[in-house]
Amino acid sequence: MKKNTDPNRSVKKTYRPQGMIRSMLALFFLLGLATSCQNDLDKISTAEWNPELAIPFINTDISFLEIIESDSNFMVDPDGKVRVIYSKDSLFEISATDVYKITEQTGLSEEISLGLLKISDDRREVEVTIESLLDFVDEQARDSLIEYQGQQAVFPPLSLNMEYNSDTVLFEEFVSVDISSGFLVISILNNLPVVMEQLTMEVQNGAQTEPLLGFSFSDIEPGESASDSVNLDHTSINNEFMASLTEFKTESSFPDSVLIDFQDRVLIGLETSALEIAGGVVRISEQKQITDSREFEFDVENMARIGHLILKSGELDYTVNSGLPLNSSAILTLSSASQYGNPPQKYFELDAGSSQDGSWDLTDAEFDMTFDPQHPYNKIKVDYEFLVLPSQELVEFDSADNVNFQLQPQNFNFSFVDGYLGKYEYAIPQETVELDIDFFEKLDGSLTLSDPEIILPYYNSVGIPALATLDLIGTAKDGRTRELNPNDFSFLAPDQPGQVRNGQVSINKNNSDIVYFLEILPDLFEFGGTALANPGGQQYNFVYDTSRVRVGLEIDLPLRLSTNGLYYSDTVNVNFEESGNQIESGKFYFAVKNDMPLQLDLEFVFLDQQSGEPVHTITLGAINAAEVNSSGKVIVPIKTLLEEEFGKNTFESIRKADRVILFAGLKSSESGSIPVTLYTNYIISIRVGLEVRVKL
């Protein structure tokens, strides 16, 4: 006999006895009733019935292996045990940016002061001629000099009888200066034909009433010179100087005669030396180089300690404002970084008082933040070099004049980061997964699986250990929900860059509510949760921009179960057209061999071939489960023979039927409290026959 099929199987939902619902497990036991085979059931024959007319009605074997062959969710173990398997390659994925993000950075703002400047040494001379002294010496010496002007004569001794003031001398390298350090050097050159016995003078600056400096020289031979210097540290002067002679004495040339020449003189030299000035109006003759280093903090969260950072992309916005009165140039170097083999550099040319801004591309820059052994993390080092150019013109400056530069990291995206990234929580993506398990789709009722397991296989290239808290809610078709409540679990993380870890997390009855969770036969999973990075505290971490935690889903349900009230229904085609009209009464004979470790309750509902309405129902008593051993495996099948009489009117009703809906309720021993195991070689054999008596 070929397998019976019915395209209108939906009718089984319409004519289900009250209290019966589609169940999960019954599918495996009774689906074969929709098909018939020609195998004989032991010891059942029409000869034993002694009928007037015997009619075979249903003859079918339900092979458990045959049932599950078309279901992709089933897997058979080598020993024949059956399990339901569902897998999904990617349940969720945690990306590198989910795990770590570079925070917004404060950057660096720095003022570089000009500081002290040097100016060129400047020398000016005061000439004190014989002619300029005539009105300041005694009358006798003056008359003698006038008398012998241009002649050989004895040069008379000279001595001032009043103070002598020179003309004002102007220095050219400055107008006014605030001197931080330096000297004023006074030199005396005696070009007179006699020894200059004594010269005492005071140097006066600008409009000051008090002399700036005082000097005294003695016994300077003709043609010889002498010098002295004074420290000008922390003084302010202008460029106007005057020498005041308070004492001037010469010896006589007696007995020698010398040429008397009014243009013979004493040269007084005034020279600035090694001046470093803090301000003023000056001419800057030398360029100045200002070099130094600054470190600025790389901002982090969660007390992270970054050791190395490679940027996938990013910029360093800069603004440079020159408050200098001089043109300058600058070079900024990220000396603790490397870009294409060299430290990143930015060069600027700055006119006096100007500003520049722009963006410094740092793509592929590699930062080593471990350069400071006292603080080997979270630092970026910047070296700067400012070159202040000389000025041909007089300029006004102050040592506090400065260049301000600001560096602001923008859009930093890493391709690699390592160090300790902190202890913090990040989100597991929220998702909804439709399980699409055929096994769940076909069953209704109460079911308890003894050893279910949800496996989360994972691929992890993120070098951060994490403790995950998974929130998972299952929803059944009828709207009921239950929470899985798994224990927190860890992802095994690689401990060196370039490594990958593959592992799996087992969620089972020992670490979750999975048995209770699966009782509702959920077809939707809604999940999310959090992961705690570095739950054990500080340790080495790393993340590439390509790093991922990819988690899959495997549901492994070994069919070791207990049930109390699972139901299954299916439709079998029947044909009474060959039966005559003279049938008076008869019996239905039901022969069942149960090779399943589950008790069966059977019911047959006959449907009118025209209206589809029930015309007759046969309810059988309980058919015992097969005998099992201590491990729940069947050792002895159960054979059961049942019968039910019917009269002429009943037969007239059922002969209108073209289909029979077979309902089966299943339960395990002790009202479903004892788990049993299902194997592929389990078979339920059902034979249904008619014995009828006809009117001749």
PyMOL commands that set and color helices and strands:
alter all, ss='L'
color gray80, all
select helices_A, chain A and resi 11-14+26-34+46-49+64-68+96-99+130-136+139-147+438-441+514-518+648-654+669-672
alter helices_A, ss='H'
color red, helices_A
select strands_A, chain A and resi 53-63+74-76+82-95+108-113+117-118+123-129+152-153+164-165+169-170+174-190+196-205+213-220+225-231+235-238+240-250+258-259+265-283+288-297+305-322+328-333+337-338+345-350+355-361+366-368+379-388+394-398+402-420+425-434+447-449+453-460+466-475+481-483+489-491+501-508+524-533+541-544+548-558+560-573+583-594+599-608+614-623+627-628+634-636+638-647+657-667+676-677+683-694
alter strands_A, ss='S'
color yellow, strands_A
deselect
rebuild
show_as cartoon
